[in-house]
Amino acid sequence: MEARRAVTFDLWHTLVYLAPEAESNYMTRLTDAAVRVLEESPVEPGRPRASSRELRARFEEASLRAVRAAHEGRAVTPEQQLIEAARTVGRVPRPEAYVQAIAALLAETEFRVDPSAAEVLKQVRSLGYRVGLVSNTVGEPGRLLRPIIERLGLSPYLETYIFSDEHPWAKPAPQPFLAALAALGSEPAAAVHVGDSWPDIEGAHRAGLRAGVLYTGLQDYSPAYRDLFAPVDGSLRGADLAIARLPDLLPALGRLLPPGP
C-alpha cells in the first residue's frame, strides 16, 4: 500500500507568533511565574533561604540548559526545569504549581496566527495530503497549547500533534518527524516539513524527509527569542525551498511531492 503524502508544520513563528515586544514581555513573565512558584515553595530542612535574585538566576540557568538540550535533540520539559532549579536552591519542587502559572499566563496572552495559516492548512488537506504538527515545547507543555491552537482555528486541519515535552526528543532529532509520519500513515520519502529555523530544516533532513521548507514570513523574533531559539546560521543554505508567504507552499507541493506511480 502506497504511503500517504504528508506535510508537517512547525508551530511557533510558522503558524502562531507574538510580535517582538509582546514576545519579550511574555518570556519575561514566564520566568517571573517560575520565580513566584519557587518563592512560595517550602525550604528544605537545613538549607538557607535563597534570594529572589538567586532563584531567578537558577531558573534561567535551568531553562538555558533545556534550550541547549533541545538543539541537541533532547527534550527537557518545563516541569523538569522547575524541578532542577528548585533543587539547586533547596526548595521543595512544585512543578504542578508552575504548570498552573503557565496556564494562567497563556490565557492572558493574545497569540497571533499567520493570516493565511488556516486557509493554507485547509487547502493542503483538500489536495489530499495528511497534515501534522511537530513543535518543540521548551517553555510551555503541549497540553496547554492545544486549546490555543483550537481557539485560533487551526485544529480542524491538524491530524496529529507531536510536542517535544511529551517525548524524550526534540527537533532536530529525527524521531519527532518519524512519530508524526507514523501517526499520519506516511513515510519520509512522501513527506515535507515547513518551519522557520534550523532545527526544522536539519531535523527534516535527518529524518529523511523529501524536503525541508523554510518559512521566513514570521521571522521577526524578539532579541531574547532569537538568541535562544534561532541562533544557528545556515538554514537558508540547507533548505530545499524558502518561502516568504505560506500560500507559496501550495504550488510547490506538486514538485516537492510528486504523485507516486
N, C-alpha and C positions, 0 to 999 in steps of 0.2 A: 504494500500500500504506500502510495507516494506521500511524503511528509507535507503537511500544510505549510504554505508560505506564511511567514510571520514577521511582524515589526514590533520591536520593543522600544520603549521610550524611557528616558531619564525623567525625574520629576522636577527637581529644583533648577531654575533657570533654563528649563526646556519647556515645561508645561505651566509651572507655577513659579512665582517670584515675588520679591519685595523690591521696591525702589531702594536705591543705595542708602539714603538717610534712614528710612524705615527699617532696613535690614540691619544697619549698625545698632539702632535702638533695640531691635528685637534680640540681637545677640548679646547685648549688654544686660538686658532684662532676663535672659535665660541664665546667665551667670549669677545675677542678683538673686534669682529664685533658689539656686543651689546654695548660695551663701546663707540665705534665710533659713533653709532647712538645716544646714549644719549648725547655725547659731542656736536653733531651737532643739537640737538633738542632745541627749544626755552625754555628759562627760564620763568616759570610762574611769573606774577607780584608779587612783594613783597618777592620773595624767593631768598636767597643767591645763588651764583653760586658755586656748589659743585666741588671739585677737581676730576681729573680723577681717583685718588685712591679711593675716596669715591664712585664714580659711579661704579667702578669695584666691590667694596665690596657689594654695594646694589644689583647689578645684581646677583652676586654669591649667596647671601642670598636668592633671589627670586628663583633661579634655584635649590638650595638645598631644599627649601620648595616644589618645584614641584616634585623633586625626591621622597621626603618623602610621598607626596600625592599619587604618583604612587604606592609605596609599600603598601599603604592603599587601593588601588583600585580606586583612583580618578585621573582624567586627568586634568592637568594644561598645556595649550598649550604654545609653545614658545612665541606667541604674548602676552598671558596673563602675562608671566614672565617679558617681556619687559615693559608692561604697569605698572605692580606693582612696578618695580624698578624705572621707570620714576616718578611715583607719590611720592615715598618716598624722592626723591631728588629735587622735584619741577620742573621737566622738562615736557614739553608737550609730551605725548606719541605718538610715531610714529611707531606702530607695523608693518605697511606695509613696511617701510624702513628696518626694521630688517629682515623681510622675504626675501626681495631682497638681503640683505647682505648674508643671509644663502644660498640662491640660488647660488650666486657667489662663495661662499666657496665650496659648493658641486660640482660645475662644475670644480673646480681646484683640487679636491681630488680624488686620484686614489684608489677607493674602490676595494677590492678583493672579489672574490666569491669562496666559497669552491669548490675545483677542481671537486668534484663528484656531486655537487648540481643539476645542470641541468639534468644530466643523471638519478639521483635518482628520481627527480620530474617527469621526463618523464616516468620512469618505474612504479612509483606509479599510475600515470594516466592510463598507459596501462593495469595495473592489475584491473582496474575498480573502483578505489577509486576516490572520489571527493577530490580536493586539494585546500586549502586556506591558507592565511597568517594572523597571529594575532601578531601584533607588538606594543609595547609601543613606542611612539614617543614623548619623553620629549624634545629633543634638536632640532628636525627638523620636520616641517609639513609633513604629509604623502603625500600631493600632490606634494612635491618636491622629494620624494623618488621614486615615480612611474617611472619617466624617468630613474632613476639609475637602478632600477630592470629590466627595459626593456633593457637598454644598456648592462647589464650583462648577458642577455639571459635567464632570468628566467620567464619573464611574460607569455610566451606561455603556461606554465604549471600551472599557478595560476589562479583559477577561481573566487576568491573573496579576497578582501583586507580589513582587519579591522585594522585601525591605531587609536591609543588611542586619538590623538589630534582631531579626527573627531567625538568623542563621549564623554559622560560625565565620562566614566570609563576607567580604565587601568587594566592590569593583576597585581595582582592575582584575581581581581573581576571576577565572573563567566560570566558577561554579554558579554565581547568581544568574548569569545568562543561560547556562545549561538547565538550571532549575526552571526558569521561565519557559524555555522552549519545550521542556518535558511536559509541563502543565498545558501548553498550547497544542501539543501533538505535532510539534515541528522539530527541526534539527538544524544545526549550524549552517549547513550549505543552503538552506532555504530561508534564511533569516537575515535581517539587518537591524542595527540598533542606532537610535538617534539620541544624542546627548550633547552637552555643551562643553565638556572638558576632557582632559587627558585620561582619567580613569574610564570614561565611556569608550573612547576610541581604542585605547590599549586593551581594555577588557574584552571588547568585541573581537579584536584580533586574536587575543589569547584563547578565546573560546572557539575560534574557527568560523565565526560568522562570515557571511558573504561580504558584508560591508559594515563599516562604522561611519555614520554620517554625523558631521559636526554641525550643530546649530549655533549660529553666532548672534541671533537676533535678541537674546536676553542676557548678553554678557556684560551688562552694566552693573558689575558687582560693587558692593561696598568694599572699602580697603581691607577691612578685617576678614570678610568672606574670601576675597581674592587671596590674601596671604595664607589662609588656612586650606582652602579647598581648590584653588585654581592656580597653584604656583608653578606647575610644571609646563615648560615650553615644549613646542613641537607638535601640538595637536593638529594644527593646520597641515603640517607636512605629513602626518600619519593618517589623516582622514582620507577615506575613499571618495568622499564628496563633502563639500562645505556648502551650507545654505544659510541665507540671511533671513528668510521667511519660511515658516513651516509649510505653507501651501506649495512651496517649490519642491517639497518632497514627493508630491503626488505624481507629477510627470516622470520623475526619476525612478520610481519603484519598478516600472516595467523593465528598465535597463538593468537595475541592480539585481532584481529577482525575476528573471525571465521564466515563463511557464515551463514546466517540465515536459518531456516528450509524451 
